[in-house]
Amino acid sequence: MRTARLLGIGRSFYHVMSRVVDRRKVFQAKDKEIFRKILRNQEAFTGVRIVTYCLMSNHFHLLLEVPDRETLPPLDEAGLLAVLPLLYPREVVEGVKQELERARGAGDERWHREILNRYERRRGDLGHFLKEVKLRITFYMNKRLERTGTLWEGRYKSVLVEDCEQALLTISAYIDLNPIRAGLVSNPEEYRWCGYAEAVGGGRRAQRAREGLGLMLSEALQDPDFEQDPDFEQDWRRTAARYRMFLYQDGQEVAGDPELGQCGRRGIKAEVVEAVGEQGGAMPVRQALRHRVRYFCDGAVLGTAEFVNTVFEREQSLRKRFGEKRSSGARRMRGADWGELRVLRDLQKDVMGT
C-alpha cells in the first residue's frame, strides 16, 4: 500500500524529483525547452510557484511553493479564459467559452459555477501540478519517440521544506548545481535548463525565474511586496549577488588526492576547498552540494528541529505513521556540517552519492 505524502499546512515548500524509467537519457535540448514551457504554463494556471528547477537528460528537480488555497482569489470567467490557452488547443477553449455563454444566457448561476469549479479544484494543488506536468511530458515524448506506455519511474519523490532561508537556499543550490556535479558545465549559469541560468540570462522569460529566487531569500520571505517593488531590478541585483556567492563559495574544482584515496570533483571556479579538519571532520556544505545528497529526495521533511518535530507530532497524533516506539522527529543529517537543518527520515547508509 502506498504511503501517504507528508503535506504542509497552508503555504508550503516542496522539493520534488522524478526520473525516467530505466534511467534512459531521453530529454534532448528541444525536449527541455518544451518541458520548461509546460512547467511555466502549469505555474501560471495553478498558482504553484516554481522557486527553481533543473531539467536533466533523464530526471528533473523542482523546488515549489504551494500556496494556501484559501488565499487564492476565486476563479472568474475572465480569469479562466485568460489562462486556458496555456493548457488547451483553441477548439477546447472555444468550447468552454461557449458553454459559459450558454450558462449565463440561461441565467443558471449554478451551472456557470460548476464550469468554473472544474478548473478551480486544480489550482494550488501539488499533486495535480505534478500529475499534469508528467502526463503532458509523457504525451509529448511518446509521440516524439514513437513509443507507448509509462515514461516515469514510479511516483515522484517529495520532501516538505521549511520556509526559512537556510533550508530553501540549501535546496535551491543543490538543484541548480546538478549540472556541475554531472560534469556538464563549469559554471551553473552555463546550463540553460535550470532556474539560476534562466534568471541570469535576462530577457522576457527571466522575470519568473528571478521572482522565484528572490522568494527563496529572506528579504522576500519577510516582505510580501518584494516582487512588486518598483525598483525590482535593483532588488534582483542584490538577490543575484547573494545567490551567486552561495553557489560559488569562492572555491575551485576539488582536486583529487591519490594518497588519501580521494577522487577529484568537477566544480565551480573557486579556491581550494577547506580541509576537512577545519570543518570539524565534516564535509563543507559547498563540497557536499556537488554530490547527490539523498536527504534532499528521501528525507521526507527538511528544516529546523522545531519544524520537523511539529510535522512529526502532527502525523503521530493523526496516523501513528512512525510506530509507537519512535518518540522524536528531528534527525541530524550526516555527511556534512548542515548547521541547524534536520530531516525526519534518518538514512542508514549512502547518504552521499556521485
C-alpha positions as CSV (number, residue, x, y, z in Angstrom):
1,M,0.0,0.0,0.0
2,R,1.3,3.5,-0.9
3,T,2.4,5.7,2.0
4,A,0.5,9.0,2.1
5,R,2.7,12.0,1.3
6,L,3.7,14.4,4.0
7,L,2.0,17.7,3.3
8,G,2.4,21.1,4.9
9,I,-0.4,23.3,6.3
10,G,-1.2,26.4,4.3
11,R,1.6,27.9,2.2
12,S,4.3,25.2,1.9
13,F,7.5,24.4,0.0
14,Y,8.5,21.1,-1.5
15,H,11.5,19.7,-3.3
16,V,10.1,17.2,-5.9
17,M,12.1,14.9,-8.2
18,S,11.2,12.3,-10.8
19,R,13.2,10.0,-13.0
20,V,12.7,8.4,-16.4
21,V,12.0,4.7,-16.4
22,D,15.2,2.6,-16.7
23,R,17.1,6.0,-16.2
24,R,17.2,6.4,-20.0
25,K,18.6,9.7,-21.2
26,V,15.8,10.8,-23.4
27,F,15.5,14.5,-23.0
28,Q,17.4,16.5,-25.6
29,A,17.8,20.2,-25.9
30,K,14.5,20.8,-27.8
31,D,12.6,18.5,-25.3
32,K,13.9,20.5,-22.3
33,E,12.6,23.7,-24.0
34,I,9.1,22.1,-24.3
35,F,9.5,20.8,-20.7
36,R,10.2,24.3,-19.4
37,K,7.2,25.7,-21.3
38,I,4.9,23.1,-19.8
39,L,6.2,23.9,-16.3
40,R,5.7,27.7,-16.8
41,N,2.2,27.2,-18.2
42,Q,1.2,25.0,-15.3
43,E,2.7,27.5,-12.9
44,A,0.6,30.3,-14.4
45,F,-2.6,28.2,-14.3
46,T,-2.3,26.5,-10.9
47,G,-0.6,29.3,-8.8
48,V,2.0,26.8,-7.7
49,R,5.3,28.8,-7.9
50,I,8.5,27.4,-9.3
51,V,11.2,28.7,-7.0
52,T,13.9,27.0,-9.0
53,Y,14.3,23.9,-11.2
54,C,16.8,21.7,-13.1
55,L,15.9,19.6,-16.2
56,M,18.4,16.8,-16.8
57,S,18.5,14.2,-19.6
58,N,16.7,11.6,-17.5
59,H,15.2,13.3,-14.5
60,F,14.1,16.7,-13.1
61,H,14.2,18.6,-9.8
62,L,11.8,21.3,-8.8
63,L,11.5,23.5,-5.7
64,L,7.9,24.5,-5.5
65,E,5.9,26.9,-3.4
66,V,2.3,25.7,-3.0
67,P,0.1,28.5,-1.9
68,D,-2.6,28.4,0.8
69,R,-5.6,27.7,-1.3
70,E,-7.7,29.9,1.0
71,T,-5.6,32.9,-0.2
72,L,-6.2,32.3,-3.9
73,P,-8.7,34.7,-5.5
74,P,-11.8,32.8,-6.8
75,L,-11.6,31.9,-10.5
76,D,-13.9,34.0,-12.6
77,E,-14.8,33.7,-16.2
78,A,-12.3,36.3,-17.5
79,G,-9.5,34.7,-15.5
80,L,-10.3,31.2,-16.7
81,L,-10.4,32.2,-20.4
82,A,-7.1,34.1,-19.9
83,V,-5.2,31.0,-18.8
84,L,-7.0,28.2,-20.6
85,P,-5.0,28.8,-23.9
86,L,-1.8,28.0,-21.9
87,L,-3.1,24.4,-21.5
88,Y,-5.5,23.6,-24.2
89,P,-5.9,24.0,-28.0
90,R,-8.1,26.7,-29.5
91,E,-11.1,24.4,-30.1
92,V,-11.2,23.3,-26.4
93,V,-11.0,26.9,-25.2
94,E,-13.7,27.9,-27.6
95,G,-15.9,25.1,-26.4
96,V,-15.6,26.2,-22.7
97,K,-16.3,29.8,-23.7
98,Q,-19.5,28.8,-25.5
99,E,-20.6,26.7,-22.5
100,L,-20.1,29.6,-20.2
101,E,-22.1,31.9,-22.5
102,R,-24.9,29.4,-22.6
103,A,-25.0,29.2,-18.8
104,R,-25.0,33.0,-18.5
105,G,-27.7,33.2,-21.2
106,A,-29.9,30.7,-19.3
107,G,-29.4,32.7,-16.1
108,D,-28.2,29.5,-14.4
109,E,-25.6,30.6,-11.8
110,R,-25.2,27.0,-10.5
111,W,-24.3,25.7,-14.0
112,H,-21.9,28.6,-14.5
113,R,-20.2,28.0,-11.2
114,E,-19.9,24.2,-11.9
115,I,-18.0,25.0,-15.1
116,L,-15.6,27.2,-13.2
117,N,-15.2,24.7,-10.4
118,R,-13.9,22.0,-12.9
119,Y,-10.8,24.1,-13.1
120,E,-10.9,25.8,-9.7
121,R,-10.1,22.5,-7.9
122,R,-6.9,22.1,-9.9
123,R,-5.4,25.3,-8.5
124,G,-3.0,25.4,-5.6
125,D,-2.6,21.6,-5.5
126,L,0.8,19.9,-5.5
127,G,-0.5,16.6,-6.7
128,H,-2.4,18.0,-9.6
129,F,0.5,20.2,-10.7
130,L,2.9,17.2,-10.9
131,K,0.3,14.9,-12.4
132,E,-0.4,17.3,-15.3
133,V,3.3,18.1,-15.9
134,K,4.3,14.4,-16.0
135,L,1.3,13.5,-18.1
136,R,1.9,16.2,-20.7
137,I,5.6,15.4,-20.9
138,T,4.7,11.7,-21.4
139,F,2.3,12.5,-24.3
140,Y,4.9,14.7,-25.9
141,M,7.8,12.3,-25.5
142,N,5.8,9.2,-26.5
143,K,4.8,10.9,-29.8
144,R,8.3,12.1,-30.5
145,L,9.9,8.8,-29.7
146,E,7.1,6.8,-31.3
147,R,6.6,4.8,-28.2
148,T,3.7,3.9,-25.8
149,G,3.4,3.3,-22.1
150,T,4.8,4.9,-19.0
151,L,7.7,7.3,-19.2
152,W,8.4,7.8,-15.5
153,E,10.0,5.5,-12.9
154,G,7.1,5.3,-10.4
155,R,5.8,8.1,-8.2
156,Y,7.6,11.4,-7.9
157,K,9.6,11.9,-4.7
158,S,8.8,14.9,-2.5
159,V,10.4,16.5,0.6
160,L,8.5,19.1,2.6
161,V,10.9,22.0,3.2
162,E,10.6,24.7,5.9
163,D,10.1,28.2,4.6
164,C,13.3,29.6,6.2
165,E,16.3,30.9,4.2
166,Q,18.7,28.2,5.3
167,A,16.6,25.3,4.1
168,L,15.4,27.0,0.9
169,L,18.8,28.3,-0.1
170,T,20.4,24.9,0.5
171,I,17.8,23.0,-1.6
172,S,17.9,25.6,-4.3
173,A,21.7,25.4,-4.6
174,Y,21.5,21.6,-4.7
175,I,19.1,21.8,-7.6
176,D,21.0,24.4,-9.6
177,L,24.3,22.6,-9.1
178,N,23.1,19.4,-10.6
179,P,24.8,20.1,-14.0
180,I,28.1,20.9,-12.1
181,R,28.0,17.6,-10.3
182,A,27.3,15.8,-13.6
183,G,30.3,17.5,-15.3
184,L,28.1,19.1,-18.0
185,V,29.3,22.7,-17.4
186,S,31.9,24.6,-15.4
187,N,29.5,27.2,-14.1
188,P,25.8,27.0,-13.2
189,E,24.8,29.9,-15.5
190,E,26.1,27.9,-18.5
191,Y,23.4,25.3,-18.2
192,R,20.3,26.7,-19.9
193,W,17.7,24.5,-18.3
194,C,17.9,25.5,-14.6
195,G,16.3,28.3,-12.6
196,Y,19.6,30.2,-12.0
197,A,20.6,30.2,-15.7
198,E,17.2,31.3,-16.7
199,A,17.3,34.2,-14.2
200,V,20.7,35.5,-15.1
201,G,20.0,35.1,-18.8
202,G,17.8,38.1,-18.8
203,G,15.1,38.8,-21.4
204,R,11.4,38.4,-21.1
205,R,11.2,35.0,-19.5
206,A,13.8,35.7,-16.9
207,Q,11.3,37.5,-14.7
208,R,9.6,34.5,-13.2
209,A,12.9,32.8,-12.5
210,R,14.2,35.9,-10.8
211,E,11.0,36.2,-8.7
212,G,11.4,32.5,-7.6
213,L,15.0,33.0,-6.5
214,G,14.0,36.3,-4.8
215,L,11.2,34.4,-2.9
216,M,13.8,31.9,-1.6
217,L,15.9,34.6,0.1
218,S,14.9,36.1,3.4
219,E,14.1,39.6,2.1
220,A,11.3,38.1,0.0
221,L,10.0,35.8,2.8
222,Q,9.9,38.8,5.2
223,D,8.5,41.3,2.7
224,P,5.3,40.2,0.8
225,D,5.7,43.1,-1.6
226,F,9.2,42.2,-2.6
227,E,8.4,41.2,-6.2
228,Q,6.1,44.2,-6.7
229,D,8.9,46.7,-5.7
230,P,9.1,49.4,-8.4
231,D,12.8,49.1,-8.2
232,F,12.7,45.3,-8.9
233,E,15.9,45.3,-11.0
234,Q,17.9,46.7,-8.1
235,D,16.4,44.0,-5.8
236,W,17.3,41.4,-8.4
237,R,20.9,42.6,-8.4
238,R,21.1,42.2,-4.6
239,T,19.4,38.7,-4.8
240,A,21.7,37.6,-7.7
241,A,24.9,38.7,-5.8
242,R,23.8,36.8,-2.7
243,Y,22.8,33.6,-4.5
244,R,25.9,33.7,-6.8
245,M,28.1,33.9,-3.7
246,F,26.5,30.9,-2.2
247,L,26.7,28.9,-5.4
248,Y,30.4,29.7,-6.0
249,Q,31.6,29.9,-2.4
250,D,34.9,31.2,-3.7
251,G,36.0,27.6,-4.4
252,Q,37.6,26.0,-7.4
253,E,37.4,22.4,-8.6
254,V,38.1,20.0,-5.9
255,A,41.5,18.4,-6.6
256,G,41.9,14.7,-6.0
257,D,44.5,13.3,-3.6
258,P,45.7,9.8,-4.5
259,E,47.5,9.4,-1.2
260,L,44.2,9.8,0.7
261,G,42.2,7.9,-2.0
262,Q,40.1,11.0,-2.7
263,C,38.8,11.5,-6.2
264,G,38.6,14.9,-7.8
265,R,35.3,16.6,-8.3
266,R,34.3,19.0,-11.0
267,G,33.0,22.2,-9.6
268,I,32.6,26.0,-9.9
269,K,35.6,28.3,-10.1
270,A,36.6,28.7,-6.5
271,E,39.5,28.5,-4.2
272,V,40.7,25.1,-2.9
273,V,38.1,23.5,-0.6
274,E,39.0,24.0,3.1
275,A,40.5,21.0,4.8
276,V,38.0,18.6,6.4
277,G,39.8,19.1,9.6
278,E,38.9,22.8,9.6
279,Q,35.3,21.9,9.5
280,G,35.5,19.6,12.5
281,G,35.7,16.5,10.4
282,A,32.5,17.3,8.4
283,M,32.4,17.9,4.7
284,P,31.9,21.7,3.9
285,V,28.4,22.3,2.6
286,R,29.8,23.8,-0.7
287,Q,31.6,20.5,-1.3
288,A,28.7,18.3,-0.2
289,L,26.4,20.1,-2.7
290,R,28.5,18.8,-5.5
291,H,27.3,15.3,-4.6
292,R,23.9,13.7,-4.8
293,V,22.6,14.2,-1.3
294,R,19.9,11.6,-0.6
295,Y,18.4,13.6,2.2
296,F,17.1,16.1,-0.3
297,C,15.0,13.4,-2.0
298,D,14.4,10.8,0.7
299,G,14.4,12.8,4.0
300,A,10.6,13.3,3.9
301,V,10.8,16.7,5.8
302,L,13.7,19.2,5.9
303,G,14.0,22.3,8.1
304,T,14.9,23.3,11.6
305,A,14.4,20.8,14.5
306,E,11.3,22.7,15.6
307,F,9.7,22.5,12.2
308,V,10.5,18.8,11.7
309,N,9.2,17.9,15.2
310,T,6.0,19.8,14.6
311,V,5.3,17.8,11.5
312,F,6.3,14.6,13.3
313,E,3.9,15.2,16.3
314,R,1.1,16.1,14.0
315,E,1.4,12.9,11.9
316,Q,1.8,10.8,15.0
317,S,-1.3,12.2,16.6
318,L,-3.3,11.6,13.4
319,R,-2.0,8.4,12.0
320,K,0.8,6.9,14.1
321,R,2.8,6.8,10.9
322,F,6.1,6.1,12.6
323,G,5.2,3.4,15.1
324,E,4.7,3.5,18.9
325,K,8.4,3.2,19.7
326,R,9.5,6.4,18.0
327,S,9.3,9.4,20.4
328,S,11.0,12.2,18.5
329,G,11.1,13.5,14.9
330,A,14.1,15.6,14.0
331,R,17.2,13.7,12.9
332,R,20.7,15.1,12.2
333,M,22.0,15.0,8.7
334,R,25.3,13.1,8.2
335,G,27.9,13.7,5.6
336,A,28.5,17.5,6.1
337,D,28.0,20.3,8.6
338,W,24.4,21.3,7.7
339,G,24.1,23.7,10.6
340,E,20.6,23.7,12.1
341,L,19.0,21.7,9.3
342,R,17.3,18.5,10.3
343,V,15.3,15.7,8.5
344,L,12.5,13.4,9.5
345,R,13.9,10.2,8.0
346,D,17.3,9.0,9.2
347,L,19.0,7.3,6.2
348,Q,21.2,4.4,7.3
349,K,23.8,4.4,4.6
350,D,25.0,6.0,1.4
351,V,23.7,9.5,2.3
352,M,26.0,10.9,-0.3
353,G,26.4,9.8,-3.9
354,T,28.0,10.9,-7.1
